[in-house]
């Protein structure tokens, strides 16, 4: 088999995802500054979450969990992979077009189900209005996800990883132009979202053509292969979309408190940075690699890939978790507190960031463990685990609301995330040695923990040293930069001293490209 460069792939996807997240931060900074927490932002978040939620089910979640392993194995075995991709494209296109049509008819009902607390005030009508414009975005993103799956399976990660950058570029220009023109800023933003979807689809479609795989629209056929893919995809819908479902449940609870959806959304954007850069990169690269190695009966290679992915995941996740627990206030203040985003909004959002930070390792580990099941075309087990995790999330979100108030959804999401990880880990034990971490991982994990803890001590001292600067306008940016640089240097040095990583490993990755 032609191997996928695993760590190089992680860095390629991680780099472009980081670029997308940074631009996404700029988008949210502009959104919170020009609009700010309140009815309009609450309505936009609820409307934009609808296509993103279904995208996880139809594209990046259920569909790709079924499509990528099957396509990868056909590619490895030279079994008409292009024809399989063509049939999958046609089936997905018709299914998502039907979904868009239904959503256009039942948009008020969708908003009511996902944000019932809006009903009776201006947020409901605004969310319905915005939903009609942004929902077609799911069609372009679902088809783009299929092309991205094809590219990832062939080891070409750059174009697929770069495509999401376009949405944030378009959105930032729309927000800035809307503000400069003196018009309704939110209208510019929602209008540009479907346009960005078309641009993303065009980018990955052209890249797939360049890779030698030609896909054209056609009438779908329910061949035995497509029926099998659908059977695999249906349970994967919930397994991969559990995070989105939990977010919607949280939104439903938070909609009872004004501004709460905006606070949770801002916090979600912050913890999604490491989750996107690391967790999504691992999931994207690991799934096709495991699928092809299992097809080639390369069990040692599969175990090595799984273990190195685990090291990469925790190497960047644990220090991020420590930072979210120790300096959530400075992070939120510098990123969002300006314009319509007040100090009160900063305090509320920082609390949510800290609680999401506790769940961050769990959200990351899900991305690592789920490919073990999907590479074996087992989506039923993750489906069962996801049902349990969603029950935990819903029970805690609604149950804790009378006591904890609007922050209950964040507590519930983090707890449910750890429940899901526990079930995935227990379920993977029956898969053999290739689903178990090797000795190198077991030695390094404790060193990564020690380096992260040491970084936390340094960061705690640094916040007391530089904390005074956050109260002086203009100085908070420099103060946060000093905190980040101090923490990064401490973690880098401690990690090298403790043996959590070796500098030569990074040099080798850079040499291989």
URRA-V109076 format. One record per helix or strand. SS is the DSSP state (H for helix, E for strand). FROM is the first residue (numbers start at 1). TO is the last residue. If there is no record, write none. Layout:
# URRA-V109076
ss=[SS/SS]
from=[FROM/FROM]
to=[TO/TO]
This chain:
# URRA-V109076
ss=[H/H/H/H/H/H/H/H/H/H/H/H/H/H/H/H/H/H/H]
from=[6/39/81/107/116/122/137/158/185/224/260/299/328/343/380/433/439/476/503]
to=[34/77/105/114/118/134/153/181/210/254/295/326/336/374/431/435/471/498/512]
